[in-house]
Amino acid sequence: SQGGLSMNRMSISAATIALALFGLMSTGWAGEMKAKMEEMKGDTKAKVEEMKGEAKAAVEEAKGNKVQAEVERAKGKGNAAMEKAKGKVKELKAKTE
């Protein structure tokens, strides 16, 4: 089920990119559209990282490793925050181009 969820996220990303590229044809909105695309990509990547952490945590909990489950959950949240921050930097950069 995780593979299907990942494919769904990829489809969302592909649709986002396609819509953003369509929007880039309009020169007045190019920077804003690129910024929005970067924001959406950052959010999507953050959600994927958090889901990975939750999945790993569920596996560890099933094994009875509650401490390791919390470690995996925290790593997922940390990776999610990093992806969101990267997206924000790219968004701001796109706005200033």
C-alpha positions in Angstrom: 0.0 0.0 0.0 2.9 2.3 0.6 4.0 1.9 -3.1 0.6 3.0 -4.3 0.6 6.0 -2.0 4.0 7.0 -3.3 2.8 6.7 -6.9 -0.2 8.9 -6.0 2.1 11.6 -4.6 4.2 11.4 -7.8 1.0 11.9 -9.8 0.2 14.9 -7.8 3.7 16.3 -8.3 3.5 15.7 -12.0 0.1 17.4 -12.3 1.5 20.3 -10.3 4.5 20.7 -12.6 2.3 20.4 -15.7 -0.1 23.1 -14.4 2.9 25.3 -13.4 4.5 24.9 -16.8 1.2 25.9 -18.5 1.1 29.0 -16.2 4.7 29.9 -17.2 3.5 30.6 -20.7 2.0 33.8 -19.3 5.0 36.0 -18.7 3.4 38.2 -16.1 2.7 35.3 -13.8 5.9 33.3 -14.4 7.7 34.1 -11.2 4.6 33.7 -9.1 3.7 30.4 -10.7 7.2 29.1 -10.2 7.1 30.1 -6.6 3.8 28.4 -6.0 5.1 25.3 -7.7 8.1 25.2 -5.5 5.9 25.7 -2.4 3.7 22.8 -3.5 6.7 20.6 -4.2 8.1 21.3 -0.8 4.8 20.5 0.9 4.4 17.3 -1.0 8.0 16.1 -0.2 7.5 17.0 3.4 4.3 14.9 3.6 6.1 12.0 2.0 8.9 12.2 4.5 6.5 12.3 7.4 4.6 9.3 6.0 7.9 7.4 5.6 8.7 8.1 9.3 5.3 6.9 10.3 5.6 3.7 8.3 8.9 2.9 9.8 7.6 3.7 13.3 4.6 1.3 12.7 7.1 -1.5 11.7 9.1 -0.9 14.9 6.0 -0.8 17.1 4.9 -4.1 15.5 8.3 -5.5 16.6 7.7 -4.1 20.1 10.4 -1.5 19.8 8.6 1.6 21.2 11.8 3.6 21.6 13.0 2.9 18.1 9.4 3.7 16.8 9.7 7.2 18.4 13.1 7.7 16.9 11.8 6.8 13.4 8.8 9.1 13.9 11.1 12.0 15.0 13.4 11.4 12.1 10.4 11.5 9.7 9.2 14.8 11.2 12.8 16.2 11.0 13.1 15.2 7.4 9.7 16.7 6.7 10.7 20.0 8.3 13.9 20.1 6.2 12.0 19.4 2.9 9.5 22.2 3.8 12.3 24.6 4.5 14.1 23.7 1.2 10.8 24.4 -0.6 10.4 27.7 1.1 13.9 28.8 0.1 13.2 27.8 -3.5 9.9 29.6 -3.4 11.5 32.8 -2.2 14.2 32.5 -4.8 11.6 32.1 -7.5 9.8 35.2 -6.4 12.9 37.2 -6.7 13.9 36.0 -10.2 
